[in-house]
Amino acid sequence: QVQLVESGGRLVQAGGSLRLSCAASGLTSSIYVLGWFRQAPGKERRFVAAINWNGGGTYYLDSVRGRFTVSRDLAKNTVYLQMDSLKAEDTAVYYCAADVVTGGLSTSDRTYDYWGQGTQVTISS
């Protein structure tokens, strides 16, 4: 079992920056990939970014590439999502998720086995 807890979401003005954290606990040695997803009101949950837990390789949604950076601190069992140049359309609940089975940098939420509770990010224009 893996437990994930997101934090850092808040109200930010457009153009600003925010850093989200996802703290993992439990059987963290089983994690292959940590992904970030977001769900805007009335919309489906969408992939944002992912990082290979051990190797550090990353992958991003096209619309956030260059603005968002995913990183991890293995000593703290924590993954971060640094979000810069924020736009109103980035407003959503952001979730982190762990893949303990597949191992690829998947954009499908069905690949991920454990999920956090989410943190609200609101960008005011």
N, C-alpha and C positions, 0 to 999 in steps of 0.2 A: 504494500500500500504506500502511496505517496500523497502527501497533503500539500496543497498550494495555497498561499495567501498573498493576494495582491494588495498593494497600497500605493498612495501617491496621487490618486485622482482628485481633481478639484476644478474650480472655475478659473479659466485663464483667458486673457484677451487674445484676439487673433494676432498672429505674429510672434507670440510669446513661446516659451519653452516649458516643458514639464518632464519629469523623470518618474516613470512607474517602476515599482519593484515587485518581484514575485519571489517570495521566500518558500523554498521547498524543504520538506521534512519527511521523516519516515525512511523508506527504502530508496534513498536518492541514488544509490549505486546502480539502480535498475534503469535510470533515466537515459534515454538515447538523445532525445530532442525536446527542447522546451519551445513551445510556440506561443505567440500572442495573437489573439483574435479580438474583434470588436463587433458590437451589435448596436446599431443606431435604432431609434424608435421606429417601429413599423417595418423594419428591414431584417433580412436574414443575417445571421452571424457570418462574418467574413474574416479570412486570414489577413494578418498584418505583417508578421515577421516570425522567423524561427531561427534558432541557434542550436548547433550540435553541442550537446552538453560537455563532451570531452574534447572534441577536436576544435570547437569554436567556429566552424563554418557557419555562414549565415545566408538567409534568403529573405527577400522583401517583396511585398505588394508593390507593383509599379508606381502607384500614386504616392507612396511614402518613401520610396527609395531616394536617398539624398537628403531627406528631412529627418527620418527616424534612424536610430542606431540601436541595435540589440547587442547586449554584452552579458557576460556572466562572471561571477566571482565564486569559484569553486570552494574556496575556504569558508565562505558564508552561505553556500548553497543557495545563492540568490541570482536571479536573472533580472536585468534592467532593460527598460525601453526608454531611451532618451528621445524625446520628441521636440523638434525645433520647427520654427516657421509654421506654427499651428494655424489651421484654417477652420472655419465654422463646420465644414464637412467632416472634420475629425471628431466631432462630438459623438460620443457613444459610451457604452459600458465596455470596458476593456477586460478581457479574460486571459489568464495564462493557462497553458495546458501542457501536460507531459505525455510523451510517447515512450512507452516502456517495452514496446514489442517490435515495431517496424524498423526504425532507425534512419529513415530518410527525412529530408527536409520537406515534409508534406504540407500542402496548403489545404488539405481536406480535414475538416474537424472530426470526421469519422476515424481518422488515424490515431487520434489522441485519446488516451485512456483515463487520465485524471484531469480535473478542472478545478480552478479556484472559484471563488464566489463573485468575482468581478469588482471593478472599481470605476466609478463614474468620472468621465472626463467631459467637461463642458467648455466649449470655446465660444466666447462672445464676440460678435462682429461689430 
